[in-house]
């Protein structure tokens, strides 16, 4: 499984990968250090190896980095290697709440990432 993320969500991806490793699921986490230019060759190389992809970001689903990565996967040779649809994990499609407890509900959490990986593997 390949997980692609950037910024704060990379830490969440690494924690989810540790949890999944205990269940026998190997996850390769790619930390996008830049968004533009997007490291397409690294993502494609990983997808060719793992055949599955989950993107993770705090932002909204529409017009996000995950959406761009999905488009790139369809436009490159990586498409031929995908064994399942790309799964996007994003923030809720709502304005960011001010209350801390609601903010935690609006951004992806580790259980969300674990569930997305398992969904992609089924």
Secondary structure by P-SEA (a helix, b strand, c coil): cbbbbcccaaaaaaaaaaaaaaacbbbbbbbcccccccaaaaaaaaaaaccbbbbbbcccccccaaaaaaaaaaaccccccccccbbbbbcccccccccaaaaaaacccaaaaaaaaaaaac
